[in-house]
């Protein structure tokens, strides 16, 4: 274990002091090592004490799993968290972002930002002098994808060559799954209706990052997308900020519900994933949600372990 731990620490040492704004901000080796460290932390084989470091949470969007998992992860690393809700700070009264980022860098050792626009996150990273983590934007959700692939690895072993089928909107979650999957050698198929594809630039980027022959594909037939896959993944059809499109999207996504019939086309040992919150009977059936194939709540737990590994790496606590 000492040798393995030393190898993980060596692989992750370049992350110290860096930002994590996108799944593509890590190399293939660093991404794999983050999953190794997360697994060691989860099993109790590794303990890390960061010595009372402070995480600042800047969340302008609602959150349950991301907020709580970051807080608990920081506590398990011996640190503490300051919740910087814009509604109760000067951010909510129009203080310039560049001022806020520089001031918070004097108080906190790392910032996790959950906001609508990726550019706002980029601006925080530009002005802050401590690492900045993407806790979800309109473009990506990279911390989620780390937990997702950790869950796949727990279920089926080594990731290269496995296939993940994502059924739904080509949104921020889909973007991070493509990028992170490509770095881990996982085939990622995005099954979506016409007009709801991932951004072409992200698709191209993921294909350029792919290792070990991983294929990143967009497929408009949900049964074809899940055929033979080791994991079937879905997300809500209308993300935060798209609520006024709900009825239109329900029509567009007819046939894209992950239900028992669709799951039959996947591998017999396929697991079911959902980043939550879920709308039962819309993007996923209640039966599949509660089935023996579901690893949805293991996946939710793994947010904690993946983010604990990420925080430790970015703050040089290895």
Secondary structure, DSSP 8 states (H G I E B T S, - for coil): -HHHHHHHHHHHGGGTT--B-SGGGS-HHHHHHHHHHHHHHHHTS------S-EEEEEESS--SHHHHHHHHHHHHTT-EEEE--GGGSGGGGT--HHHHHHHHHHH-SEEEEE-S-HHHHHHHHHH-SSEEEES--SS--HHHHHHHHHHHHHHHS--TT-EEEEES--SHHHHHHHHHHHHHT-EEEEE--TT----HHHHHHHHHH--TT--EEEES-HHHHHTT-SEEEE--SS-TT-GGGHHHHHHHTTT--B-HHHHTTS-TT-EEEE-S---BTTTB-HHHHTSTTB-HHHHHHHHHHHHHHHHHHHTT--
